[in-house]
Structures are given as C-alpha cells and as structure tokens.
C-alpha cells in the first residue's frame, strides 16, 4: 500500500505545473505515494487568484489535480476542531487546517515551509 501524502498548496502547484522548485527526490516521493489535495488548498488558490497574487485559475488547479489522479480531501468538522489542538507556531489558517487534516487522516503533509515543518508529527519538508 502506498503511503498517503497531503500536498500543501505550494507543493501541489509546483507538482501540477512541473515547476523546478521540487527536487527529484521530492518528485519521487510524490510519484510513489497516494497524493491528496485539500479543499482548503483550492480555496486558497481561489483567493490568491482573485487578489491577483496567482495566475492559476482555481478551476484549472482543480482540473489538473483530477487529471493527475490526485484525490481531493474535503474539509470535515473534525478537521476544523482539530486546529484547536495545534500549538500557535504561526497563524496562517490554511496551513493550520492542512496540518490538522493530515494528522486526523493519518497522512503526512508534504510542505516546503520550514515554519510548518516545526509542527513535527505528520509533517515532512520536501527534500
């Protein structure tokens, strides 16, 4: 059985656009895992697109994820409640939700964000 990864928003964008921010080791990890993208990431892309901070329309992001056979993870009430159990290392609500989702679903959150990596359990910094 393949390990389950929850890709954070940046990692998902890089993977789906074949961006060179991901190392070969990071790409290999994604290829060898069952990958998921949270509805929170789609929401984050939509907000950044609307604000002009991101050129990728959210529909394209969602379509690319589906085409790549990446599973979509809905936001459940338990995920939202689990954010209260996280230490306050930072205040980004999207990141906190992704961490809570990964932990609740027994996944590993793959991120390039060193602050998120500080949460330790259930988080892996991309190589």
N, C-alpha and C positions, 0 to 999 in steps of 0.2 A: 504494500500500500504506500502510495506517495505521501510525503509529508504535506501538510496544509499550510500555505502561506497566505497572509493577508497583506497585500501590497499597499503601502501608503500612497498618497496621491502623487507625489513626485516620482516615486519608483514606477508606478503604473503608467504615468505619462511618458517617462523615458523608455520603458519597455515597449509600449504600444507604438511609439514613434521611432524605434530603433536608435535612440539617442545614445551618443557615446559616453554619457555620464556613467552608465553601468559598465563595470569591468566584465571581462569574460567570465570570471568566477561568479559574479552576480547573475549574469545571464544564464550560466549553467545551473545555478541554484533554482532559478525560476523555471527553466525548462524541465528540471527533474522533480518539480513539485506540483501539487494541485493548487492553483492560484485563485484567489478571491479578491474582489474589489468591493468595498463597502458603498452602500448608497450615500454615505456621508462624503465620500470622495467625489461622486457625481455631483452632489450638491455644492461642494467646494469649487469644482471646476465651473459650474454654472455661475456662481457668484463672481469668481475671478474673471470669467469671460464677459459677464455683464459690465463689470467695472473697467474693462479694457486691459486687465493685467495678464490675460491669457488669450492666445489666438485660437485655441481649440474650442469649437462649439461643444457644449455638453452632449448633444445628440451624437456627434462624431466620436467622442470619447466612449460613450456607451456602446455604440455600434462596433467600434474597434475591439472593445473588451469582449463582446459577444462573439465576434469573428475569430478571436484568439482563444475561444473556449475557456475564458476566464469566468468563473462563477460569480454571481452577484450576491452579496450579503446584505439582507435587509436590516434596518435598524429596529431592534425589538426593545420593549420597555425595560427588560432586564439589562440590556447593554447600557441604556441611559442611566439606570440606577447604579450600575457598577462603577460609573465615573466618580461617584462619591467616595469610593474606597481607594482612589489613587492619591498618592502624595502630590502636593502642589509644586511640582518641579517647573511647570510653566502653565500658562493659562489658555493656550490655543484649544478651543472646544472641539475642533475636528480631530486633532491629534489625540486628545484625551478619550474621545469616543472610539477611535481606532484601537487604542491600547486596550480599553475595556472590552471591546468586541473580540479582539484576538484572545484575550485571557478567557473570556466567558465561553468561547467556541473552541478552546484548546488548539489555537493556531499560533503561529509565530508571525509577528508583524515585521515585515521587511521594510526598512527605512534607511535613508541616508542622513537623517537628522540626529546629530550627536546628543541633543537635548532629550529626544525621545529615547535614545539608547540608554540614557540614565535611569529609565524605569526598570531596567534589568529583565526580570522574569517575563518571558513571552515576547521579547523584542530582540531583533537581530539587525545589526548595522550591515548594510550591503558591503561586500568585500570590494 
